[in-house]
């Protein structure tokens, strides 16, 4: 479903082999959060989505883990940004800004809303009501950062 949906919007994206159950479970284990069903469905089809320059539209499972842990643990960021513990990062705009879901206080992601984190002013702005809307609006330019 995801590959067909993305290809119907633009043919400039390519896909990887599906993420394994182990790779997906590692996200949940390492970040202590259950990933949203829509993102899990995408990762079950492809371990990341990449444009013709190999820039990710959706990060791979390893990058999701790596970048979330980096932003949560980097000491310098603790002094200049609000905590990242309540964000589940899954993509970037290529300019330093990041895309994420909000993690609730109980450690779950209860809404499919997508937010953009601005690296210049630390703002967190709602941009889409689902991963599907985010993908479509980012590819078509309705979302610009």
Secondary structure as GFF3:
##gff-version 3
##sequence-region A 1 145
A	DSSP	alpha_helix	2	9	.	.	.	ID=ss1
A	DSSP	beta_strand	14	15	.	.	.	ID=ss2
A	DSSP	alpha_helix	21	31	.	.	.	ID=ss3
A	DSSP	alpha_helix	37	45	.	.	.	ID=ss4
A	DSSP	beta_strand	49	50	.	.	.	ID=ss5
A	DSSP	beta_strand	56	58	.	.	.	ID=ss6
A	DSSP	alpha_helix	61	73	.	.	.	ID=ss7
A	DSSP	alpha_helix	75	80	.	.	.	ID=ss8
A	DSSP	beta_strand	87	92	.	.	.	ID=ss9
A	DSSP	beta_strand	98	102	.	.	.	ID=ss10
A	DSSP	beta_strand	114	117	.	.	.	ID=ss11
A	DSSP	beta_strand	124	128	.	.	.	ID=ss12
A	DSSP	alpha_helix	131	140	.	.	.	ID=ss13
###
